[in-house]
């Protein structure tokens, strides 16, 4: 008889009233026979998690009093699943939905190759017309992570490697957590996925994309002005942590130029985005993060 390793799907919710139900409904249709769904609510004020708990009482709900950020919130779910003996953990955005067979497709590849530490399905936009994530690259020269387009050859494989994987939907082997620990909670939002990918690869494990798995992502974060703030702040933290010594002088010059450009934009053409960028630089250099 075929055995199915236990998979815990962890959804982090924050005021997801307009999308959480669609997310959980898609997860309730997953055909993989040995899954549990854990929802970690990060101090929502819209009752979205309480409403979902009434509709999906068979799912596990954990509640934080405050918004603890992505890494800390997800770690809470991973720790619960880890202590319960789960073999795989899936970080899942509350604004995403998944095709019913995708969990089985990805887990099949991970079981087949124990060197795979992290895996991702292909991620499309809401309507499946455009690929949102198919492969990732860390650009140390421009100090950012980039979504790149996989080749036709790669898409025809069972799995192919990527420099980093997005936290939107991230499959994690238990052996990965045992080797490198949990997500770095110094990242409140963004870049914790790139950080975890690099740590996984440094531990000798693989980060792969499984193209037979498919997810659809609405990306509700685009509607929040704080997205710019956390992208800049977390990017600065990430590249400070990982830039090789020989590249640090260049990074210092590059960041100085970017700060100068932001100062000009802030005073001549003030926008919400330019103010958020200024706040991120200020908090990074003067350590006033909240």
N, C-alpha and C positions, 0 to 999 in steps of 0.2 A: 504493500500500500504506500502511495506517495505521501511524504510528509511535507508540511508547509510551515516554514519558520514563522514565528510570530512577528507581525509588523504593527507598530504603533504609529498612527498618523496624528501629528500634533498641529493643531490650528491655533494661531495666536490672533485673538480678536481685540479690536479697539474701535468701539462705536461703529460696528459693521451692520447696522440695521438694514441697509439697502442692499447688502450682498451676502451676508453670512448664511442666510437660509439657502440660497442657491448653492453655495459651497458645500454645506452639510448634506444637502439633498444629493449632490453628485457623489459624495463620499459614501452615502448610504447605498448607492448602486454598485459600488466596487465589488467585483466578483471573486476576488482573492478570498479564500475561506478562513484565514486566520488573521484578522485585523481587529484592532481596537482604535477608536477615535477619541482623542483627548483635546478638549478645547480649553485653552488658557485665556481667560479674560483679563485684559490689562487695564483694569479700572475704568471700564466703559461707563458713560453717563446716559446712554440711550436705551438701556434695558435690553439690548440686542441679545446678550448671552442668556439672560433669564427667560426671554421669550423662546429662544432656541432650546433651552433645557426642557421646557414644557413639551415641545414638539419632538425632541429626540432624547427621551429619558434614558435610552440605552447607551448613549455616549457619556463619557466621563467629563465633568466640568470642574475646572479649578479657577478660583477667583483671586486676583490681586487687588488690593485696596487702591493702588496707584498705577499709573502707566510706568512700568519698569523698563521699557525699551524692548527691542526685538530679541537681543541676545539673552538677556536675563529672563524674559518671559518664556522663550523657547527652552532655555535650560531647565526651567521648572518642570515643563512637560517631559523633557528627555529624562530627567532624574526619576520621575515617577515611573516612566516606562522601563527605564534601566533596572530599577529595583524590582519591577514586576517580571523581569526575565525576558523582555523582548529582544529579538535578534536583530531587528532593523527599526530605524526611526525615520519618519518622513516629516520634514518641516514643510508646512503647507500654508500658503497665504489665504486669508479669509476672503480675498477677492478673486479667487481662482476656482475653476471647476476641472474635473478630470474625467477622461473616458474610462468606462467601467473595467476594461481589461488592462489598463496601463500599469497598475501596481504589480500585477503578475508578470507583465513583460519586463519591467525593470528588475524586480527581485530575481527573476530567472537568470538574468545576466550576472547579477551580483553573486548568486549562489554558484554559478558556473565558474566564476573566476574570483577566488578569495582575495586576490590582490586589489580588487576594486574597493576603495574605501568610501568614496562618495559617488553618487550617480544622479543624473537628472534626465527627465524625459524631454522631448521637444516641447517648447512652450510657445503658443500662438496667441494672437490678440483675441478679443472676445468672440469674434465671428470666424476665426480660423483662417482669415485671408492672408495675414502677414505673420511671419515668424518673429516672435518677440525675443526668444533665446534659443540658439542652436549650438553655440560655441562661444567661449569667452577668452579674452586676451588681457593681460595686465601690461599697460603701457607706462613704463617707468619714465619715459622722456616727457610725456604730457601729463603725468601724474593722475592717471585715471584708469578705470577698468572699462573695457569695451565689449559689446556684443558683436560677434563677427558671424559671417555666413559659412556654414559647413559646405564642403564640396559634395558633389553628386556621389562620388565614391564613398565618402564618409557616411552619407545618408543611407547607402546600401549595405552598410555593415551592421552587425548585431550591436556593437558599441564602438565609440571612438573617443580618444582622449581630448581634454580641454584644459587650458591653463587654470581656469577657475570655473566654478559652477555657481549659479545664482541661488540665493536663499528663498526665492519664490516657491520652488518645490525642490527639496533637497533630500535625497535618500542617503542615509548614513548607516554604515555597518556597525554593529556593536563593537567589533574589534577596533574600529577607528576611535571610538570614545575611550576604549580601554587603553589605547596607545597614546592619544594626544589630549584627552580630557574634553571639556565642554567648550561652548562658544566663548569667545573673549568678551566679557561684559564691559570692557572699556569702550566698546562700540555700542552706543545707544541705538543707532539706526544706520544701516548701510555699511558696507565693507566688512562686516563680520563674516560674510560668506567667502569673500576673497581671502581673508585672513585664515579661515578654516580650511580652505582649499590648499593654500600654501603649506600650512602645518601638516595636512594630510600627505602631501607629496614629499615633504621633508622626512616623514616617517616611512617612506618607501612604498606608499600605497598609491593607487591610481584614482584620478578624477575623470569620469567618463560620462558621455551622453548616450542614452539608449533611444534611438530614433523611432522605435516601434511604440514607445510610450508617448501619449499626447495629453497636454494640459492647455487650458484656455485662461488667459489672464486679463482682467479688466484694468488693473493698475490704478486703483483708487488713490494712491499716494500722489498722483499728478495733480489732484485737486487741492493739495495742502501746501500752503506757502512755506511751511517749515522743511519741506523736502530739500530745497536748495541749501538751507542752513546745515542740515545733517550730511548731505552729500559732500559739502566743502569741509566741514569739521572732521568727519570720519575719514575722508580722503587724506587730510593732513596727518592724522594719527597713523593711518595705515602706512603711508610712504615714509614717515619718520621711523617707523618700526622696521621696515623691510628694505629700504634703499641701501645698496652697498656703499662702503666708505668712499669709493672713488666717485660716486655719483652725488654725494651729499653737497659739495660746493655748487654743482649745477642746480640742484633742487633749491638751495638757498637763494640763488640768483633768480630762478624761475618764479618762486613764490613772492619774492620782493617785487618783481615786475607785475605779477598778478594783483598784488595788493595795491600797487600804484595805479593800475588801471581801474581797480574797484573804487579807489578814492575819487578819481576823476568822475566816474559814472555816478557815484553817490552824491556829489555836490552839483554836477551839471545836469544830470538826467536821473534824478532820484526815482527809483521804483521799489516795489516790495522786494524783488529779487536782489537788487544791489544792496539794500539794507540788510537782508538776511546773510548775504555773503560777507559784508562788513562785520556783522555780529559773530559769524563763525571764525573769522580771522582773529578778532579781538579775544574771543573766548579761548582759542587755541594758544595764542601767544601769552595771554595773561592768566590762563588756567582758571577761568570763571565758568566752567561748564556746569550746567544744571540739568 
